[in-house]
Amino acid sequence: MAEILEVKNLVKHFPGVQAVNGVEFSIRPGVCFGLLGPNGAGKTTTIEIMEGIQKPTAGEVLYKGEPIGSRFKEEAGIQFQTTALQEFLTVKETLKMFHGLYKRSADFDALIDMCQLRDLLARDTRKLSGGQRQRLLLAIALVNDPEVIILDEPTTGLDPHARRVFWSLIDTIKQRNKTVLLTTHYMEEAYHLCDEIAIMEKGKIIAQGSPAQLLKAHFDDTVISIPAEDFKVPVETYAEEAYLHHESVTIRTNNVQKSIQLLLDNDIPLSRLEIRARTLDDLFIELTENDLQS
Amino acid sequence: MKRFWAVLKARNLEFLRDRTALAWNFVMPVAFVFGFAFLFSSDEQDVYKIGVYPSSEAIVNHESSFFDMRYVKFIPIDHLPTAIDKVKHHQLDMVIDLNKPSRYWINSTSANGYFLEKLLLAESIKSEDIASIAQLLHVVDVPEKQTVSGREVRYVDWVLPGILAVNMMFSCLYGVGYVIVRYRKNRVLRRLKATPLLVFEFLAAQVVSRWLLTVVMAVIVFVVCDIFVNFFMRGSYVALLVVFATGSLTLISLGLVVAARIKSEELSDGVLNLISWPMMLLSGVWFSLEGVHPMAQKLSQVFPLTHMISAARAIMNDGAGLLDVYPQMLILVGMATVFFIIGSLSFRWE
């Protein structure tokens, strides 16, 4: 299937800063694509160039094979990381205003129900909670029944419940075969929602693929954690490589049975032992460690 | 057109629901008009202020006709040095000490003091004597006194077009200039930039919204004030409306030029003040520009407010029609066009 969005050798310089340095990726229709990276990695700049908000120093962004322009604006839905709405308007009036800016339009009632805004229609937008406001901003992004939806850190600052509600909304959008481009700081969110992810560091993409592919490519071990107070043996002299981190001891192993047997041999209680597979959090930290340290 | 209407409707709702701004747009000009009507409503306005020492009794008992003069306020003084100090600070135009030998003080830099001195000294010669002396000497042809007839144009009638225009100026400049900068600062414009909305559609909606609201507000203010103050209106109400509508379009377009790129509300506030204060002082709002420095007169022609007020006064006070004020109208339309083009071409969403 032809790519719906293509980013080609994107470069963006600011005075004294190279925010984006040769970023290249493409997104197939119907895919939820996650762009991850630490603060300052260049995610938002990349997204803003894709949205047409900023102009690149070099490179281009293609939508359905054409440079982004009026067609893209008509067919894309965008939720910015930070945005303000016109004051003194209700939720309904705000949605109607944005509705009036597009030739295409979503079913208004269905959109309101999907974003759970029915009870908030008459409310002044300044009086919405964080979660309600994000749902409204998502509804605005969907008001033109877009082909592509760009969501820049849509759940940052939301409580866990509001975040889960938002995830279910994005799941609904995905079920409608819409293409979603998502940036997030939450690896759990990316793992849950994204079919494909790209991790950025210092303006470049350093890893790209499906979450499962990336985990498989980077890790072949399992993580065992034991509270430090239960781990009676000195970490330095333990038979396997173990790390003391905060109040727990972590062992990374390729043979879980053997490691557990070793723990039993050292009379270490297993009642509070945790075994988990590697996650995107581990991958993110491992890949961006240098950036974080610098 | 659909996008234009969507933005226009949203902007109108925003303005109409901002009760404080709405009330201010109505209250300020009404308060100004009532204030001026009250201040200048009495039949005799005192032009000069003279402090009289030692007491008011001295004025009553004094034989000089100088103390019967109209348009002069005589203020009893208890402490002479304080009164002299007030002359120094232009709070009094003259102080007279009636104790023998009588004395008077004026500030040599005060025009009022200069004229009062002439009046005081002239009063010592009776007017019949002046005429007879003049005739005797065949030097002065004493002119015959005439009075103007018909309804008088009060100061409040003269100043009203200026007050309405100033109110419209603030509403237009700040209502567009300041609001667009605020939109830019809090990223409302950035959100709109990501939609198919065109710059022209956005700006046209802002202009039309502010224009409608300003003109409607001016009509309401005029009607309310007229009920209580009964303005002198010789010309056509329709012509006056056309002048104000054209003038407000020009001022809104000027606001667009200010708002085109500025990102900071503080800077826009400064620039708007820089534009509005000279306009308010040099457009003939409060006083006639007759006789002011030629440079100031030339400078005043740069301001749209000057032409708007001049046309409005011609209609209200002199009964002029639109054809009579076409030079001012042409200038206003020309300025509006130029300002709108500059504002549109230099506009940035961010």
Interface residues (C-beta under 8 A of the other chain):
Chain A: E51 G52 I53 S70 K73 E74 A76 I78 F80 T82 T83 A84 L85 Q86 E87 F88 L89 E93 T94 K96 M97 F98 H99 G100 L101 Y102 K103 I140
Chain B: K2 R3 W5 A6 V7 K9 A10 R11 L13 E14 R17 D18 Y183 N186 R187 V188 R190 R191 L192 K193 A194 T195 P196 L197 E350
